Amino acid sequence: SVMSLSYIAAERTIPGYGGGMSSAKAQLESDTRTLAWEAGRKYGIRVNTISAGPLKSRAASAIGGDGGKTFIERAIDYSVANAPLSEPLYAEYVGKSALCLLSDLTQGVTGTTMYVDMGLHAMGQSIDSPAFEGLDMSGK
């Protein structure tokens, strides 16, 4: 089994995440599906990708600082404010999901993009919008 890492910018607009990376991630997810067919049929290899939520890695921390917060710091704040699981994402969560996808536990899974992003990909609207001011959106 083989695995790659993607990001939601492959399919949705993420302001500030530029430089061709969103196009590269879209291609990566397309290649995941194509390689699942080719490598699966020819070699019996499973091919999957994980679309991870925002993680403060060294590489991500280098993207766009305006003197204030970096791109990744803003993305993490946005995720915590808007994702169904309102806590930061940790690399350990992505690693455990990758381990599962690489193991026999997911023996029949190939050609998929698994979201490990605290559920942020499922949201169609941000709840930290001024449009929701005064409403209790805590879900508690």
C-alpha positions as CSV (number, residue, x, y, z in Angstrom):
1,S,0.0,0.0,0.0
2,V,1.2,3.5,-0.7
3,M,0.0,6.8,0.7
4,S,0.3,10.5,-0.1
5,L,-0.7,13.7,1.7
6,S,-3.1,16.3,0.2
7,Y,-5.0,19.4,1.4
8,I,-8.5,20.7,1.0
9,A,-7.2,23.3,-1.4
10,A,-7.2,20.5,-4.0
11,E,-11.0,21.1,-4.3
12,R,-11.9,24.3,-2.6
13,T,-10.5,27.9,-2.7
14,I,-8.2,28.6,0.2
15,P,-7.2,32.3,0.1
16,G,-3.4,32.6,0.7
17,Y,-2.6,29.0,-0.3
18,G,-1.2,29.8,-3.7
19,G,1.9,29.3,-5.8
20,G,0.4,26.4,-7.7
21,M,0.1,24.1,-4.7
22,S,-3.7,23.8,-5.0
23,S,-3.3,22.7,-8.6
24,A,-0.6,20.2,-7.5
25,K,-2.8,18.8,-4.8
26,A,-5.7,18.5,-7.2
27,Q,-3.5,16.5,-9.6
28,L,-2.2,14.4,-6.7
29,E,-5.8,13.4,-5.8
30,S,-6.5,12.6,-9.4
31,D,-3.3,10.5,-9.7
32,T,-4.4,8.7,-6.5
33,R,-7.5,7.4,-8.3
34,T,-5.7,6.6,-11.5
35,L,-2.8,4.8,-9.8
36,A,-5.2,2.9,-7.7
37,W,-6.4,1.3,-10.9
38,E,-3.1,0.8,-12.6
39,A,-1.0,-0.3,-9.5
40,G,-3.9,-2.3,-8.2
41,R,-4.4,-4.3,-11.4
42,K,-0.8,-4.8,-12.2
43,Y,0.8,-5.3,-8.8
44,G,-2.1,-5.6,-6.3
45,I,-1.0,-2.3,-4.6
46,R,-3.5,0.0,-2.9
47,V,-3.1,3.7,-3.4
48,N,-4.7,6.3,-1.1
49,T,-4.2,9.9,0.1
50,I,-5.0,11.7,3.3
51,S,-6.3,15.3,3.1
52,A,-5.0,16.6,6.3
53,G,-6.3,19.7,8.0
54,P,-4.0,22.6,9.1
55,L,-0.9,21.5,10.9
56,K,1.8,23.9,12.1
57,S,4.8,22.3,10.4
58,R,8.0,24.2,9.5
59,A,7.1,24.3,5.9
60,A,3.5,25.5,6.5
61,S,4.8,28.2,8.9
62,A,6.8,29.7,6.0
63,I,3.7,30.6,4.0
64,G,2.6,34.2,4.1
65,G,3.1,36.2,7.2
66,D,2.0,39.8,7.1
67,G,3.8,40.8,10.3
68,G,1.0,39.2,12.3
69,K,-0.2,35.6,12.1
70,T,1.1,33.3,9.4
71,F,-1.2,31.5,7.0
72,I,-1.1,28.3,9.0
73,E,-1.8,30.1,12.3
74,R,-4.9,31.7,10.7
75,A,-5.9,28.3,9.2
76,I,-5.7,26.6,12.6
77,D,-7.7,29.3,14.2
78,Y,-10.4,29.0,11.5
79,S,-10.5,25.2,11.9
80,V,-10.9,25.4,15.7
81,A,-13.6,28.0,15.3
82,N,-15.6,26.2,12.6
83,A,-14.9,22.4,12.4
84,P,-17.3,19.9,14.0
85,L,-14.5,18.8,16.4
86,S,-13.4,22.2,17.8
87,E,-9.9,21.4,18.9
88,P,-6.5,21.6,17.1
89,L,-5.5,18.8,14.7
90,Y,-2.3,17.0,15.8
91,A,0.2,15.2,13.5
92,E,-0.5,12.1,15.6
93,Y,-4.1,12.0,14.3
94,V,-2.8,12.0,10.7
95,G,-0.2,9.4,11.5
96,K,-2.6,7.0,13.1
97,S,-5.0,7.4,10.1
98,A,-2.1,6.7,7.7
99,L,-1.1,3.6,9.7
100,C,-4.7,2.4,9.4
101,L,-4.8,3.0,5.7
102,L,-1.5,1.3,5.2
103,S,-2.5,-1.7,7.3
104,D,-4.7,-4.7,6.5
105,L,-7.5,-3.1,8.5
106,T,-8.4,-1.3,5.2
107,Q,-7.5,-4.1,2.9
108,G,-10.4,-3.3,0.6
109,V,-9.8,0.5,0.4
110,T,-8.0,2.0,-2.6
111,G,-8.3,5.2,-4.7
112,T,-9.7,7.2,-1.9
113,T,-9.0,10.6,-0.2
114,M,-9.5,10.3,3.5
115,Y,-10.1,13.6,5.3
116,V,-8.3,13.9,8.6
117,D,-9.3,17.5,9.4
118,M,-11.5,17.4,12.5
119,G,-14.5,17.4,10.1
120,L,-13.8,20.8,8.6
121,H,-14.3,19.5,5.0
122,A,-18.0,18.7,5.8
123,M,-18.8,22.3,6.5
124,G,-20.6,24.5,4.0
125,Q,-20.7,27.6,6.1
126,S,-18.4,29.2,8.6
127,I,-19.9,29.7,12.0
128,D,-17.4,32.4,13.0
129,S,-19.0,34.7,10.4
130,P,-20.5,38.0,11.6
131,A,-23.8,36.7,10.2
132,F,-24.0,34.4,13.3
133,E,-23.3,37.1,15.9
134,G,-25.7,36.8,18.9
135,L,-26.6,33.1,18.1
136,D,-25.5,30.2,20.3
137,M,-23.6,28.0,17.9
138,S,-21.7,26.0,20.5
139,G,-23.9,22.9,20.0
140,K,-23.9,22.3,23.8
